[in-house]
């Protein structure tokens, strides 16, 4: 733990979101004391050691308790307009010394605040508050492509406007990493960091990368502008914001978004690619069929490394004949597997399946193996039944067609 950061209390707004969750964990690793602001503290699901407090950015009066004793604030303003941001910035200014604000790379210093949209207006308010500030002018979030998840899990076709829109999308972990540095280190005050991913991909290429991550080909079907605008207004409720987004996507078909090296300059490591992001979030796009095919395929190839990411960290395994009872978590399951196979040489594993039914699938495994202490060679067959939720295996039930290894010793 860093002694320098040990007593730093840092308030994280948006702590249960994509960037906020990553940031909270990184602050803990840095030795700081994160305090998470959320409207629903009981359902925050944040790591142990995080002080979770209730509060709402639409009610500045609710922030005083959360800001008490806080040195720095990570501010994410989640609204389409800056209305109501002034009192929130004022409340922060009364308590904190430093603000790191998640802005947007569309903000330009040669324009008036109002011309820079909500992000520029909030930046202007913070600059006038008297606190030290750092602005993270982030490009498009890779997590926004999670909006395609239903289409990908369904027909495998993404219908959206501007297939050729070329974006330098950024992984939320990289935004959080820069924010953590700005919140815990000196030398970041007054900096305007423009953050992007390390490469430009069109939306068609993004869909292809997601398909590669889940092991299934996907297709992008370009949607007409007016149809997309109508749907986006219905979903977002802000015509001006929708027109701004569509206008930007239209421009970057011919003028791709820029790529910066700021993430590496601040953190010392290159920004993560979109393909890395897609692999990290593959579970969000997978169907039970995707999981079943990938899991069986991994074992056919003898690749445990491919199989493990398909299982939830909290997976439950039930195999009464193995003598270990109900096992919870990948670590316990792997330790049990090592116990079962410790005295065996496995010559071959035959895979039959997967056999899919709804959110469950079964795989039949037949092991050709030799028990080293006795020299006995035999075949052991089991049928494993898996339950899939959220794109990962959450439960395994094991049924032996003959004696398991633990019994035949």
Secondary structure in CASP SS format (residue, H / E / C, confidence):
PFRMAT SS
TARGET T0000
AUTHOR 0000-0000-0000
METHOD secondary structure of the structure
MODEL  1
X C 1.00
X C 1.00
X C 1.00
X C 1.00
X C 1.00
X C 1.00
X C 1.00
X C 1.00
X E 1.00
X E 1.00
X E 1.00
X E 1.00
X C 1.00
X C 1.00
X C 1.00
X C 1.00
X C 1.00
X H 1.00
X H 1.00
X H 1.00
X H 1.00
X H 1.00
X H 1.00
X H 1.00
X H 1.00
X H 1.00
X H 1.00
X H 1.00
X H 1.00
X C 1.00
X C 1.00
X C 1.00
X E 1.00
X E 1.00
X E 1.00
X E 1.00
X E 1.00
X E 1.00
X C 1.00
X C 1.00
X H 1.00
X H 1.00
X H 1.00
X C 1.00
X C 1.00
X C 1.00
X C 1.00
X C 1.00
X C 1.00
X C 1.00
X E 1.00
X E 1.00
X E 1.00
X E 1.00
X C 1.00
X E 1.00
X C 1.00
X C 1.00
X E 1.00
X H 1.00
X H 1.00
X H 1.00
X H 1.00
X H 1.00
X H 1.00
X H 1.00
X H 1.00
X C 1.00
X C 1.00
X C 1.00
X C 1.00
X E 1.00
X E 1.00
X E 1.00
X E 1.00
X C 1.00
X C 1.00
X C 1.00
X C 1.00
X C 1.00
X C 1.00
X C 1.00
X C 1.00
X C 1.00
X H 1.00
X H 1.00
X H 1.00
X H 1.00
X H 1.00
X H 1.00
X H 1.00
X H 1.00
X H 1.00
X H 1.00
X H 1.00
X C 1.00
X C 1.00
X E 1.00
X E 1.00
X E 1.00
X E 1.00
X E 1.00
X E 1.00
X E 1.00
X C 1.00
X C 1.00
X C 1.00
X C 1.00
X C 1.00
X C 1.00
X C 1.00
X C 1.00
X H 1.00
X H 1.00
X H 1.00
X H 1.00
X H 1.00
X H 1.00
X H 1.00
X H 1.00
X H 1.00
X H 1.00
X H 1.00
X H 1.00
X H 1.00
X H 1.00
X H 1.00
X C 1.00
X C 1.00
X C 1.00
X C 1.00
X E 1.00
X E 1.00
X E 1.00
X E 1.00
X E 1.00
X E 1.00
X E 1.00
X C 1.00
X C 1.00
X E 1.00
X H 1.00
X H 1.00
X H 1.00
X H 1.00
X H 1.00
X H 1.00
X H 1.00
X H 1.00
X H 1.00
X H 1.00
X H 1.00
X H 1.00
X C 1.00
X C 1.00
X C 1.00
X E 1.00
X E 1.00
X E 1.00
X E 1.00
X C 1.00
X C 1.00
X C 1.00
X C 1.00
X C 1.00
X E 1.00
X E 1.00
X C 1.00
X C 1.00
X E 1.00
X C 1.00
X H 1.00
X H 1.00
X H 1.00
X H 1.00
X H 1.00
X H 1.00
X H 1.00
X H 1.00
X H 1.00
X H 1.00
X H 1.00
X H 1.00
X H 1.00
X C 1.00
X C 1.00
X C 1.00
X C 1.00
X C 1.00
X C 1.00
X E 1.00
X E 1.00
X E 1.00
X E 1.00
X E 1.00
X C 1.00
X C 1.00
X C 1.00
X C 1.00
X C 1.00
X E 1.00
X E 1.00
X H 1.00
X H 1.00
X H 1.00
X H 1.00
X H 1.00
X H 1.00
X H 1.00
X H 1.00
X H 1.00
X H 1.00
X H 1.00
X H 1.00
X C 1.00
X C 1.00
X C 1.00
X C 1.00
X E 1.00
X E 1.00
X E 1.00
X E 1.00
X C 1.00
X C 1.00
X H 1.00
X H 1.00
X H 1.00
X H 1.00
X H 1.00
X H 1.00
X H 1.00
X H 1.00
X H 1.00
X H 1.00
X H 1.00
X H 1.00
X C 1.00
X C 1.00
X H 1.00
X H 1.00
X H 1.00
X H 1.00
X H 1.00
X H 1.00
X H 1.00
X H 1.00
X H 1.00
X H 1.00
X H 1.00
X H 1.00
X H 1.00
X H 1.00
X H 1.00
X H 1.00
X C 1.00
X C 1.00
X C 1.00
X C 1.00
X C 1.00
X C 1.00
X C 1.00
X H 1.00
X H 1.00
X H 1.00
X H 1.00
X H 1.00
X H 1.00
X C 1.00
X C 1.00
X C 1.00
X C 1.00
X C 1.00
X C 1.00
X H 1.00
X H 1.00
X H 1.00
X H 1.00
X H 1.00
X H 1.00
X H 1.00
X C 1.00
X H 1.00
X H 1.00
X H 1.00
X H 1.00
X C 1.00
X C 1.00
X H 1.00
X H 1.00
X H 1.00
X H 1.00
X H 1.00
X H 1.00
X H 1.00
X H 1.00
X H 1.00
X H 1.00
X H 1.00
X H 1.00
X H 1.00
X C 1.00
X C 1.00
X C 1.00
X H 1.00
X H 1.00
X H 1.00
X H 1.00
X H 1.00
X C 1.00
X C 1.00
X E 1.00
X E 1.00
X E 1.00
X E 1.00
X E 1.00
X E 1.00
X E 1.00
X E 1.00
X C 1.00
X H 1.00
X H 1.00
X H 1.00
X C 1.00
X C 1.00
X C 1.00
X E 1.00
X E 1.00
X E 1.00
X C 1.00
X H 1.00
X H 1.00
X H 1.00
X H 1.00
X H 1.00
X H 1.00
X H 1.00
X H 1.00
X H 1.00
X H 1.00
X H 1.00
X H 1.00
X C 1.00
X C 1.00
X E 1.00
X E 1.00
X E 1.00
X E 1.00
X E 1.00
X E 1.00
X E 1.00
X E 1.00
X E 1.00
X E 1.00
X E 1.00
X E 1.00
X E 1.00
X E 1.00
X C 1.00
X C 1.00
X E 1.00
X E 1.00
X E 1.00
X E 1.00
X E 1.00
X E 1.00
X E 1.00
X E 1.00
X E 1.00
X E 1.00
X E 1.00
X E 1.00
X C 1.00
X C 1.00
X C 1.00
X C 1.00
X E 1.00
X E 1.00
X E 1.00
X E 1.00
X E 1.00
X E 1.00
X E 1.00
X E 1.00
X E 1.00
X E 1.00
X E 1.00
X E 1.00
X E 1.00
X E 1.00
X C 1.00
X C 1.00
X E 1.00
X E 1.00
X E 1.00
X E 1.00
X E 1.00
X E 1.00
X E 1.00
X E 1.00
X E 1.00
X C 1.00
X C 1.00
X C 1.00
X C 1.00
X H 1.00
X H 1.00
X H 1.00
X H 1.00
X C 1.00
END
